[in-house]
């Protein structure tokens, strides 16, 4: 007996995978974060991603790369690290980056939890945030405004996304139409 249930995913659907989805604009998020760092005068901007094979991470990296090239800089493999979205992996990735490239002056981190852990590692290394190393996170979790310093981050509009997930699943149940929706993101400036 085969069971089937209608579903919708949060995230980028894999190619040739036909299901409804809602995702944030990952390319724009990566580009906004990195452009902000470049425009504030940072020249050695690192990237800490989540899982390297996640499409969301690949799109965020593509935005990072576009902003780096747009600012007249080149991609440096020593400035790239990946983790698993946990705070532990954010700390480990930041340590690896500081060992490989101690002249880093900014880092775009693919999750707020990883970014907060990265800030702690930066501080432990004797550097100041944002004085020596600026940090931009991703998601705008509620904890982001309460860390020290409060975290500059890419805000995904989670309440709007939740509503779209529900509405589009209901629409699919009623019509059978598969929808893939991208929700806008924005840079939310704080002190990091």
Contact map, one row per residue, 1 for C-alpha under 8 A:
111000000000000000000000000000000000000000000000000000000000000000000000000000000000000000000000000000000000000000000000000000000000000000000000000000000000000000000000000000000000000000000000
111100000000000000000000000000000000000000000000000000000000000000000000000000000000000000000000000000000000000000000000000000000000000000000000000000000000000000000000000000000000000000000000
111110000000000000000000000000000000000000000000000000000000000000000000000000000000000000000000000000000000000000000000000000000000000000000000000000000000000000000000000000000000000000000000
011111000000000000000000000000000000000000000000000000000000000000000000000000000000000000000000000000000000000000000000000000000000000000000000000000000000000000000000000000000000000000000000
001111100000000000000000000000000000000000000000000000000000000000000000000000000000000000000000000000000000000000000000000000000000000000000000000000000000000000000000000000000000000000000000
000111110000000000000000000000000000000000000000000000000000000000000000000000000000000000000000000000000000000000000000000000000000000000000000000000000000000000000000100010000000000000000000
000011111000000000110000000000000000000000000000000000000000000000000000000000000000000000000000000000000000000000000000000000000000000000000000000000000000000000000000100000000000000000000000
000001111100000000111100000000000000000000000000000000000000000000000000000000000000000000000000000000000000000000000000000000000000000000000000000000000000000000001001100000000000000000000000
000000111110100000111100000000000000000000000000000000000000000000000000000000000000000000000000000000000000000000000000000000000000000000000000000000000000000000001000000000000000000000000000
000000011111000000001110000000000000000000000000000000000000000000000000000000000000000000000000000000000000000000000000000000000000000000000000000000000000000000001000000000000000000000000000
000000001111100000001111000000000000000000000000000000010000000000000000000000000000000000000000000000000000000000000000000000000000000000000000000000000000000000000000000000000000000000000000
000000000111110000001110000000000000000000000000000000110000000000000000000000000000000000000000000000000000000000000000000000000000000000000000000000000000000000000000000000000000000000000000
000000001011111011101000000000000000000000000000000000000000000000000000000000000000000000000000000000000000000000000000000000000000000000000000000000000000000000000000000000000000000000000000
000000000001111110000000000000000000000000000000000000100000000000000000000000000000000000000000000000000000000000000000000000000000000000000000000000000000000000000000000000000000000000000000
000000000000111110000000000000000000000000000000000000000000000000000000000000000000000000000000000000000000000000000000000000000000000000000000000000000000000000000000000000000000000000000000
000000000000011111000000000000000000000000000000000000000000000000000000000000000000000000000000000000000000000000000000000000000000000000000000000000000000000000000000000000000000000000000000
000000000000111111100000000000000000000000000000000000000000000000000000000000000000000000000000000000000000000000000000000000000000000000000000000000000000000000000000000000000000000000000000
000000000000100111110000000000000000000000000000000000000000000000000000000000000000000000000000000000000000000000000000000000000000000000000000000000000000000000000000000000000100000000000000
000000111000100011111000000000000000000000000000000000000000000000000000000000000000000000000000000000000000000000000000000000000000000000000000000000000000000000000000000000000111000000000000
000000111000000001111100000000000000000000000000000000000000000000000000000000000000000000000000000000000000000000000000000000000000000000000000000000000000000000000001100100000111000000000000
000000011111100000111110000000000000000000000000000000000000000000000000000000000000000000000000000000000000000000000000000000000000000000000000000000000000000000001000000000000011100000000000
000000011111000000011111000000000000000000000000000000000000000000000000000000000000000000000000000000000000000000000000000000000000000000000000000000000000000010011000000000000001111000000000
000000000111000000001111110000000000000000000000000000000000000000000000000000000000000000000000000000000000000000000000000000000000000000000000000000000000000010000000000000000001111000000000
000000000010000000000111110000000000000000000000000000000000000000000000000000000000000000000000000000000000000000000000000000000000000000000000000000000001100000000000000000000000011110000000
000000000000000000000011111110000000000000000000000000000000000000000000000000000000000000000000000000000000000000000000000000000000000000000000000000000000000000000000000000000000011110000000
000000000000000000000011111111000000000000000000000000011011001000000000000000000000000000000000000000000000000000000000000000000000000000000000000000000000000000000000000000000000000010000000
000000000000000000000000111111100000000000000000000000000011111100000000000000000000000000000000000000000000000000000000000000000000000000000000000000000000000000000000000000000000000000000000
000000000000000000000000111111110000000000000000000000000001001000000000000000000000000000000000000000000000000000000000000000000000000000000000000000000000000000000000000000000000000010000000
000000000000000000000000111111111000000000000000000000000001001000000000000000000000000000000000000000000000000000000000000000000000000001000000000000000100000000000000000000000000000011100000
000000000000000000000000011111111100000000000000000000000011111100000000000000000000000000000000000000000001000000000000000000000000000000000000000000000000000000000000000000000000000000000000
000000000000000000000000001111111110000000000000000000000001011111100000000000000000000000000000000000000000000000000000000000000000000000000000000000000000000000000000000000000000000000000000
000000000000000000000000000111111111000000000000000000000000001000100000000000000000000000000000000000000000000000000000000000000000000000000000000000000100000000000000000000000000000001100000
000000000000000000000000000011111111100000000000000000000000000100000000000000000000000000000000000000000001000000000000000000000000000100000000000000001100000000000000000000000000000000100000
000000000000000000000000000001111111110000001000000000000000001100110000000000000000000000000000000000000001000000000000000000000000000000000000000000000000000000000000000000000000000000000000
000000000000000000000000000000111111111000000000000000000000000100110010000000000000000000000000000000000000000000000000000000000000000000000000000000000000000000000000000000000000000000000000
000000000000000000000000000000011111111100000000000000000000000000000000000000000000000000000000000000000000000000000000000000000000000000000000000000000000000000000000000000000000000000000000
000000000000000000000000000000001111111111001000000000000000000000000000000000000000000000000000000000000100000000000000000000000000010000000000000000000000000000000000000000000000000000000000
000000000000000000000000000000000111111111101000000000000000000000110010000000000000000000000000000000000000000000000000000000000000000000000000000000000000000000000000000000000000000000000000
000000000000000000000000000000000011111111000000000000000000000000000000000000000000000000000000000000000000000000000000000000000000000000000000000000000000000000000000000000000000000000000000
000000000000000000000000000000000001111111000000000000000000000000000000000000000000000000000000000000000000000000000000000000000000000000000000000000000000000000000000000000000000000000000000
000000000000000000000000000000000000111111100000000000000000000000000000000000000000000000000000000000000000000000000000000000000000000000000000000000000000000000000000000000000000000000000000
000000000000000000000000000000000000111111111000000000000000000000000000000000000000000000000000000000001100000000000000000000000000000000000000000000000000000000000000000000000000000000000000
000000000000000000000000000000000000010011111000000000000000000000000000100000000000000000000000000000001100000000000000000000000000000000000000000000000000000000000000000000000000000000000000
000000000000000000000000000000000000000001111100000000000000000000000000000000100000000000000000000000111100000000000000000000000000000000000000000000000000000000000000000000000000000000000000
000000000000000000000000000000000100110001111110000000000000000000000000000000100000000000000000000000011111000000000000000000000000000000000000000000000000000000000000000000000000000000000000
000000000000000000000000000000000000000000011111000000000000000000000000000000110000000000000000100000010111000000000000000000000000000000000000000000000000000000000000000000000000000000000000
000000000000000000000000000000000000000000001111100000000000100100000000000000111000000000000000000000000011110000000000000000000000000000000000000000000000000000000000000000000000000000000000
000000000000000000000000000000000000000000000111110000000000000000000000000000011110000001001100000000000011110000000000000000000000000000000000000000000000000000000000000000000000000000000000
000000000000000000000000000000000000000000000011111100001000100000000000000000011110100000000000000000000000111000000000000000000000000000000000000000000000000000000000000000000000000000000000
000000000000000000000000000000000000000000000001111101001000000000000000000000000111100000000000000000000000011000000000000000000000000000000000000000000000000000000000000000000000000000000000
000000000000000000000000000000000000000000000000111111001000000000000000000000000111100000000000000000000000000000000000000000000000000000000000000000000000000000000000000000000000000000000000
000000000000000000000000000000000000000000000000111111001100000000000000000000000110000000000000000000000000000000000000000000000000000000000000000000000000000000000000000000000000000000000000
000000000000000000000000000000000000000000000000001111101100000000000000000000000000000000000000000000000000000000000000000000000000000000000000000000000000000000000000000000000000000000000000
000000000000000000000000000000000000000000000000011111111100000000000000000000000000000000000000000000000000000000000000000000000000000000000000000000000000000000000000000000000000000000000000
000000000001010000000000000000000000000000000000000011111110000000000000000000000000000000000000000000000000000000000000000000000000000000000000000000000000000000000000000000000000000000000000
000000000011000000000000010000000000000000000000000001111111000000000000000000000000000000000000000000000000000000000000000000000000000000000000000000000000000000000000000000000000000000000000
000000000000000000000000010000000000000000000000111111111111100000000000000000000000000000000000000000000000010000000000000000000000000000000000000000000000000000000000000000000000000000000000
000000000000000000000000000000000000000000000000000111111111110000000000000000000000000000000000000000000000000000000000000000000000000000000000000000000000000000000000000000000000000000000000
000000000000000000000000011001000000000000000000000000111111111000000000000000000000000000000000000000000000000000000000000000000000000000000000000000000000000000000000000000000000000000000000
000000000000000000000000011111100000000000000000000000011111111100000000000000000000000000000000000000000000010000000000000000000000000000000000000000000000000000000000000000000000000000000000
000000000000000000000000001001000000000000000010100000001111111110000000000000000000000000000000000000000000000000000000000000000000000000000000000000000000000000000000000000000000000000000000
000000000000000000000000001001100000000000000000000000000111111111000000000000000000000000000000000000000000000000000000000000000000000000000000000000000000000000000000000000000000000000000000
000000000000000000000000011111110100000000000000000000000011111111100000000000000000000000000000000000000000000000000000000000000000000000000000000000000000000000000000000000000000000000000000
000000000000000000000000001001101110000000000010000000000001111111110000000000000000000000000000000000000000000000000000000000000000000000000000000000000000000000000000000000000000000000000000
000000000000000000000000000000100000000000000000000000000000111111111000001000000000000000000000000000000000000000000000000000000000000000000000000000000000000000000000000000000000000000000000
000000000000000000000000000000100000000000000000000000000000011111111100000000000000000000000000000000000000000000000000000000000000000000000000000000000000000000000000000000000000000000000000
000000000000000000000000000000110110010000000000000000000000001111111110000000000000000000000000000000000000000000000000000000000000000000000000000000000000000000000000000000000000000000000000
000000000000000000000000000000000110010000000000000000000000000111111111111000000000000000000000000000000000000000000000000000000000000000000000000000000000000000000000000000000000000000000000
000000000000000000000000000000000000000000000000000000000000000011111111111000000000000000000000000000000000000000000000000000000000000000000000000000000000000000000000000000000000000000000000
000000000000000000000000000000000000000000000000000000000000000001111111100000000000000000000000000000000000000000000000000000000000000000000000000000000000000000000000000000000000000000000000
000000000000000000000000000000000010010000000000000000000000000000111111100000000000000000000000000000000000000000000000000000000000000000000000000000000000000000000000000000000000000000000000
000000000000000000000000000000000000000000000000000000000000000000011111110000000000000000000000000000000000000000000000000000000000000000000000000000000000000000000000000000000000000000000000
000000000000000000000000000000000000000000100000000000000000000000011111111000000000000000000000000000000000000000000000000000000000000000000000000000000000000000000000000000000000000000000000
000000000000000000000000000000000000000000000000000000000000000000011001111100000000000000000000000000000000000000000000000000000000000000000000000000000000000000000000000000000000000000000000
000000000000000000000000000000000000000000000000000000000000000010011000111110100000000000000000000000000000000000000000000000000000000000000000000000000000000000000000000000000000000000000000
000000000000000000000000000000000000000000000000000000000000000000000000011111110000000000000000000000000000000000000000000000000000000000000000000000000000000000000000000000000000000000000000
000000000000000000000000000000000000000000000000000000000000000000000000001111110000000000000000000000000000000000000000000000000000000000000000000000000000000000000000000000000000000000000000
000000000000000000000000000000000000000000000000000000000000000000000000000111110000000000000000100110000000000000000000000000000000000000000000000000000000000000000000000000000000000000000000
000000000000000000000000000000000000000000011110000000000000000000000000001111111000000000000000100110010000000000000000000000000000000000000000000000000000000000000000000000000000000000000000
000000000000000000000000000000000000000000000111100000000000000000000000000111111100000000000000100000000000000000000000000000000000000000000000000000000000000000000000000000000000000000000000
000000000000000000000000000000000000000000000011100000000000000000000000000000111110000000001101100000000000000000000000000000000000000000000000000000000000000000000000000000000000000000000000
000000000000000000000000000000000000000000000001111100000000000000000000000000011111000010001000000000000000000000000000000000000000000000000000000000000000000000000000000000000000000000000000
000000000000000000000000000000000000000000000001111100000000000000000000000000001111110011001000000000000000000000000000000000000000000000000000000000000000000000000000000000000000000000000000
000000000000000000000000000000000000000000000000011000000000000000000000000000000111110011000000000000000000000000000000000000000000000000000000000000000000000000000000000000000000000000000000
000000000000000000000000000000000000000000000000111000000000000000000000000000000011111011000000000000000000011011000000000000000000000000000000000000000000000000000000000000000000000000000000
000000000000000000000000000000000000000000000000000000000000000000000000000000000011111111000000000000000000000011000000000000000000000000000000000000000000000000000000000000000000000000000000
000000000000000000000000000000000000000000000000000000000000000000000000000000000000111111100000000000000000000011111000000000000000000000000000000000000000000000000000000000000000000000000000
000000000000000000000000000000000000000000000000000000000000000000000000000000000000011111110000000000000000000001001000000000000000000000000000000000000000000000000000000000000000000000000000
000000000000000000000000000000000000000000000000000000000000000000000000000000000111111111111000000000000000000001000000000000000000000000000000000000000000000000000000000000000000000000000000
000000000000000000000000000000000000000000000001000000000000000000000000000000000011111111111100000000000000000011111100000000000000000000000000000000000000000000000000000000000000000000000000
000000000000000000000000000000000000000000000000000000000000000000000000000000000000001111111110000000000000000001001101100000000000000000000000000000000000000000000000000000000000000000000000
000000000000000000000000000000000000000000000000000000000000000000000000000000000000000111111111000000000000000000000000000000000000000000000000000000000000000000000000000000000000000000000000
000000000000000000000000000000000000000000000001000000000000000000000000000000001110000011111111100000000000000000000100000000000000000000000000000000000000000000000000000000000000000000000000
000000000000000000000000000000000000000000000001000000000000000000000000000000001000000001111111110000000000000000000100110000000000000000000000000000000000000000000000000000000000000000000000
000000000000000000000000000000000000000000000000000000000000000000000000000000000000000000111111111000000000000000000000100000000000000000000000000000000000000000000000000000000000000000000000
000000000000000000000000000000000000000000000000000000000000000000000000000000001000000000011111111100000000000000000000000000000000000000000000000000000000000000000000000000000000000000000000
000000000000000000000000000000000000000000000100000000000000000000000000000001111000000000001111111111010000000000000000000000000000000000000000000000000000000000000000000000000000000000000000
000000000000000000000000000000000000000000000000000000000000000000000000000000000000000000000111111111110000000000000000000000000000000000000000000000000000000000000000000000000000000000000000
000000000000000000000000000000000000000000000000000000000000000000000000000000000000000000000011111111000000000000000000000000000000000000000000000000000000000000000000000000000000000000000000
000000000000000000000000000000000000000000000000000000000000000000000000000001100000000000000001111111000000000000000000000000000000000000000000000000000000000000000000000000000000000000000000
000000000000000000000000000000000000000000000000000000000000000000000000000001100000000000000000111111110000000000000000000000000000000000000000000000000000000000000000000000000000000000000000
000000000000000000000000000000000000000000000000000000000000000000000000000000000000000000000000111111110000000000000000000000000000000000000000000000000000000000000000000000000000000000000000
000000000000000000000000000000000000000000010000000000000000000000000000000000000000000000000000010011111000000000000000000000000000000000000000000000000000000000000000000000000000000000000000
000000000000000000000000000000000000000000011100000000000000000000000000000000100000000000000000110011111110000000000000000000000000100000000000000000000000000000000000000000000000000000000000
000000000000000000000000000000000000000001111000000000000000000000000000000000000000000000000000000000111110000000000000000000000001110000000000000000000000000000000000000000000000000000000000
000000000000000000000000000000000000100001111100000000000000000000000000000000000000000000000000000000011111000000000000000000000001111000000000000000000000000000000000000000000000000000000000
000000000000000000000000000000000000000000001111000000000000000000000000000000000000000000000000000000011111100000000000000000000000111100000000000000000000000000000000000000000000000000000000
000000000000000000000000000001001100000000001111000000000000000000000000000000000000000000000000000000000111110000000000000000000000001110000000000000000000000000000000000000000000000000000000
000000000000000000000000000000000000000000000011100000000000000000000000000000000000000000000000000000000011111101100000000000000000001111000000000000000000000000000000000000000000000000000000
000000000000000000000000000000000000000000000011110000001001000000000000000000000000100000000000000000000001111101100000000000000000000011000000000000000000000000000000000000000000000000000000
000000000000000000000000000000000000000000000000110000000000000000000000000000000000100000000000000000000000111111100000000000000000000011100000000000000000000000000000000000000000000000000000
000000000000000000000000000000000000000000000000000000000000000000000000000000000000000000000000000000000000111111110000000000000000000011111001000000101000000000000000000000000000000000000000
000000000000000000000000000000000000000000000000000000000000000000000000000000000000111001000000000000000000001111111000000000000000000000000000000000000000000000000000000000000000000000000000
000000000000000000000000000000000000000000000000000000000000000000000000000000000000111111100000000000000000111111111100000000000000000010000000000000000000000000000000000000000000000000000000
000000000000000000000000000000000000000000000000000000000000000000000000000000000000001001000000000000000000111111111110000000000000001110000000000000000000000000000000000000000000000000000000
000000000000000000000000000000000000000000000000000000000000000000000000000000000000001001000000000000000000000111111111000000000000000000000001001000100000000000000000000000000000000000000000
000000000000000000000000000000000000000000000000000000000000000000000000000000000000001101100000000000000000000011111111100000000000000000000000000000000000000000000000000000000000000000000000
000000000000000000000000000000000000000000000000000000000000000000000000000000000000000001101100000000000000000001111111110000000000000000000000000000000000000000000000000000000000000000000000
000000000000000000000000000000000000000000000000000000000000000000000000000000000000000000000000000000000000000000111111111000001000001000000000000000000000000000000000000000000000000000000000
000000000000000000000000000000000000000000000000000000000000000000000000000000000000000000100000000000000000000000011111111100000000000000000000000000000000000000000000000000000000000000000000
000000000000000000000000000000000000000000000000000000000000000000000000000000000000000000100110000000000000000000001111111110000000000000000000000000000000000000000000000000000000000000000000
000000000000000000000000000000000000000000000000000000000000000000000000000000000000000000000100000000000000000000000111111111111000100000000000000000000000000000000000000000000000000000000000
000000000000000000000000000000000000000000000000000000000000000000000000000000000000000000000000000000000000000000000011111111111000000000000000000000000000000000000000000000000000000000000000
000000000000000000000000000000000000000000000000000000000000000000000000000000000000000000000000000000000000000000000001111111100000000000000000000000000000000000000000000000000000000000000000
000000000000000000000000000000000000000000000000000000000000000000000000000000000000000000000000000000000000000000000000111111100000000000000000000000000000000000000000000000000000000000000000
000000000000000000000000000000000000000000000000000000000000000000000000000000000000000000000000000000000000000000000000011111110000000000000000000000000000000000000000000000000000000000000000
000000000000000000000000000000000000000000000000000000000000000000000000000000000000000000000000000000000000000000000000011111111011100000000000000000000000000000000000000000000000000000000000
000000000000000000000000000000000000000000000000000000000000000000000000000000000000000000000000000000000000000000000000011001111111100000000000000000000000000000000000000000000000000000000000
000000000000000000000000000000000000000000000000000000000000000000000000000000000000000000000000000000000000000000000010011000111111111000000000000010000000000000000000000000000000000000000001
000000000000000000000000000000000000000000000000000000000000000000000000000000000000000000000000000000000000000000000000000000011111111000000000000000000000000000000000000000000000000000000011
000000000000000000000000000000000000000000000000000000000000000000000000000000000000000000000000000000000000000000000000000000111111110000000000000000000000000000000000000000000000000000000000
000000000000000000000000000000000000000000000000000000000000000000000000000000000000000000000000000000001100000000000000000000111111110000000000000000000000000000000000000000000000000000000000
000000000000000000000000000000000000000000000000000000000000000000000000000000000000000000000000000000011110000000000000010000111111111000000000000000000000000000000000000000000000000000000000
000000000000000000000000000000000000100000000000000000000000000000000000000000000000000000000000000000001110000000000000000000001111111100000000000000000000000000000000000000000000000000000001
000000000000000000000000000000000000000000000000000000000000000000000000000000000000000000000000000000000111100000100010000000001100111110000000000000110000000000000000000000000000000000000001
000000000000000000000000000000001000000000000000000000000000000000000000000000000000000000000000000000000011100000100000000000000000011111000000000000111100000000000000000000000000000000000001
000000000000000000000000000000000000000000000000000000000000000000000000000000000000000000000000000000000001111101100000000000000000001111110000000000111100000000000000000000000000000000000000
000000000000000000000000000010000000000000000000000000000000000000000000000000000000000000000000000000000000111100000000000000000000000111110000000000001111000000000000000000000000000000000000
000000000000000000000000000000000000000000000000000000000000000000000000000000000000000000000000000000000000001100000000000000000000000011111000000000001111000000000000000000000000000000000000
000000000000000000000000000000000000000000000000000000000000000000000000000000000000000000000000000000000000000100000000000000000000000011111111000000001111000000000000000000000000000000010000
000000000000000000000000000000000000000000000000000000000000000000000000000000000000000000000000000000000000000100000000000000000000000000111111000000000000000000000000000000000000000000000000
000000000000000000000000000000000000000000000000000000000000000000000000000000000000000000000000000000000000000000000000000000000000000000011111110000000000000000000000000000000000000000000000
000000000000000000000000000000000000000000000000000000000000000000000000000000000000000000000000000000000000000000000000000000000000000000011111111000000000000000000000000000000000000000000000
000000000000000000000000000000000000000000000000000000000000000000000000000000000000000000000000000000000000000100010000000000000000000000011111111001111000000000000000000000000000000000000000
000000000000000000000000000000000000000000000000000000000000000000000000000000000000000000000000000000000000000000000000000000000000000000000111111001100000000000000000000000000000000000000100
000000000000000000000000000000000000000000000000000000000000000000000000000000000000000000000000000000000000000000000000000000000000000000000111111111100000000000000000000000000000000000000000
000000000000000000000000000000000000000000000000000000000000000000000000000000000000000000000000000000000000000000010000000000000000000000000011111111100000000000000000000000000000000000000000
000000000000000000000000000000000000000000000000000000000000000000000000000000000000000000000000000000000000000000000000000000000000000000000000011111100000000000000000000000000000000000000000
000000000000000000000000000000000000000000000000000000000000000000000000000000000000000000000000000000000000000000000000000000001000000000000000011111100000000000000000000000000000000000000011
000000000000000000000000000000000000000000000000000000000000000000000000000000000000000000000000000000000000000000000000000000000000000000000001111111110000000000000000000000000000000000000111
000000000000000000000000000000000000000000000000000000000000000000000000000000000000000000000000000000000000000100010000000000000000001110000001111111111000000000000000000000000000000000001111
000000000000000000000000000000000000000000000000000000000000000000000000000000000000000000000000000000000000000000000000000000000000001110000001000001111100000000000000000000000000000000111111
000000000000000000000000000000001000000000000000000000000000000000000000000000000000000000000000000000000000000100000000000000000000000111110001000000111110000000000000000000000000000000111100
000000000000000000000000000010011000000000000000000000000000000000000000000000000000000000000000000000000000000000000000000000000000000111110000000000011111000000000000000000000000000011110000
000000000000000000000000000000000000000000000000000000000000000000000000000000000000000000000000000000000000000000000000000000000000000001110000000000001111100000000000000000000000000011110000
000000000000000000000001000000000000000000000000000000000000000000000000000000000000000000000000000000000000000000000000000000000000000001110000000000000111110000000000000000000000001111000000
000000000000000000000001000000000000000000000000000000000000000000000000000000000000000000000000000000000000000000000000000000000000000000000000000000000011111110000000000000000000001110000000
000000000000000000000000000000000000000000000000000000000000000000000000000000000000000000000000000000000000000000000000000000000000000000000000000000000001111111000000000000000000000000000000
000000000000000000000000000000000000000000000000000000000000000000000000000000000000000000000000000000000000000000000000000000000000000000000000000000000000111111100000000000000000000000000000
000000000000000000000000000000000000000000000000000000000000000000000000000000000000000000000000000000000000000000000000000000000000000000000000000000000000111111110000000000000000000000000000
000000000000000000000110000000000000000000000000000000000000000000000000000000000000000000000000000000000000000000000000000000000000000000000000000000000000111111111000000000000000001000000000
000000000000000000000000000000000000000000000000000000000000000000000000000000000000000000000000000000000000000000000000000000000000000000000000000000000000011111111100000000000000000000000000
000000000000000000000000000000000000000000000000000000000000000000000000000000000000000000000000000000000000000000000000000000000000000000000000000000000000001111111110000000000000000000000000
000000000000000000000100000000000000000000000000000000000000000000000000000000000000000000000000000000000000000000000000000000000000000000000000000000000000000111111111000000000000000000000000
000000011100000000001100000000000000000000000000000000000000000000000000000000000000000000000000000000000000000000000000000000000000000000000000000000000000000011111111100000000000000000000000
000000000000000000000000000000000000000000000000000000000000000000000000000000000000000000000000000000000000000000000000000000000000000000000000000000000000000001111111110000000000000000000000
000000000000000000000000000000000000000000000000000000000000000000000000000000000000000000000000000000000000000000000000000000000000000000000000000000000000000000111111111000000000000000000000
000000010000000000010000000000000000000000000000000000000000000000000000000000000000000000000000000000000000000000000000000000000000000000000000000000000000000000011111111100000010000000000000
000001110000000000010000000000000000000000000000000000000000000000000000000000000000000000000000000000000000000000000000000000000000000000000000000000000000000000001111111110000000000000000000
000000000000000000000000000000000000000000000000000000000000000000000000000000000000000000000000000000000000000000000000000000000000000000000000000000000000000000000111111111000000000000000000
000000000000000000000000000000000000000000000000000000000000000000000000000000000000000000000000000000000000000000000000000000000000000000000000000000000000000000000011111111111000000000000000
000000000000000000010000000000000000000000000000000000000000000000000000000000000000000000000000000000000000000000000000000000000000000000000000000000000000000000000001111111111110000000000000
000001000000000000000000000000000000000000000000000000000000000000000000000000000000000000000000000000000000000000000000000000000000000000000000000000000000000000000000111111110000000000000000
000000000000000000000000000000000000000000000000000000000000000000000000000000000000000000000000000000000000000000000000000000000000000000000000000000000000000000000000011111110000000000000000
000000000000000000000000000000000000000000000000000000000000000000000000000000000000000000000000000000000000000000000000000000000000000000000000000000000000000000000000001111111000000000000000
000000000000000000000000000000000000000000000000000000000000000000000000000000000000000000000000000000000000000000000000000000000000000000000000000000000000000000000000001111111100000000000000
000000000000000000000000000000000000000000000000000000000000000000000000000000000000000000000000000000000000000000000000000000000000000000000000000000000000000000000000001100111110000000000000
000000000000000001110000000000000000000000000000000000000000000000000000000000000000000000000000000000000000000000000000000000000000000000000000000000000000000000000000000100011111000000000000
000000000000000000111000000000000000000000000000000000000000000000000000000000000000000000000000000000000000000000000000000000000000000000000000000000000000000000000001000100001111100000000000
000000000000000000111110000000000000000000000000000000000000000000000000000000000000000000000000000000000000000000000000000000000000000000000000000000000000000000000000000000000111110000000000
000000000000000000001110000000000000000000000000000000000000000000000000000000000000000000000000000000000000000000000000000000000000000000000000000000000000000000000000000000000011111000000000
000000000000000000000111100000000000000000000000000000000000000000000000000000000000000000000000000000000000000000000000000000000000000000000000000000000000000000000000000000000001111100000000
000000000000000000000111100000000000000000000000000000000000000000000000000000000000000000000000000000000000000000000000000000000000000000000000000000000001100010000000000000000000111110000000
000000000000000000000001100000000000000000000000000000000000000000000000000000000000000000000000000000000000000000000000000000000000000000000000000000000001100000000000000000000000011111000000
000000000000000000000001110110000000000000000000000000000000000000000000000000000000000000000000000000000000000000000000000000000000000000000000000000000111100000000000000000000000001111100000
000000000000000000000000000010010000000000000000000000000000000000000000000000000000000000000000000000000000000000000000000000000000000000000000000000000111000000000000000000000000000111110000
000000000000000000000000000010011000000000000000000000000000000000000000000000000000000000000000000000000000000000000000000000000000000000000000000000011110000000000000000000000000000011111000
000000000000000000000000000000000000000000000000000000000000000000000000000000000000000000000000000000000000000000000000000000000000000000010000000000011110000000000000000000000000000001111100
000000000000000000000000000000000000000000000000000000000000000000000000000000000000000000000000000000000000000000000000000000000000000000000000000000111000000000000000000000000000000000111110
000000000000000000000000000000000000000000000000000000000000000000000000000000000000000000000000000000000000000000000000000000000000000000000000100001111000000000000000000000000000000000011111
000000000000000000000000000000000000000000000000000000000000000000000000000000000000000000000000000000000000000000000000000000000100000000000000000011110000000000000000000000000000000000001111
000000000000000000000000000000000000000000000000000000000000000000000000000000000000000000000000000000000000000000000000000000001100011100000000000011110000000000000000000000000000000000000111
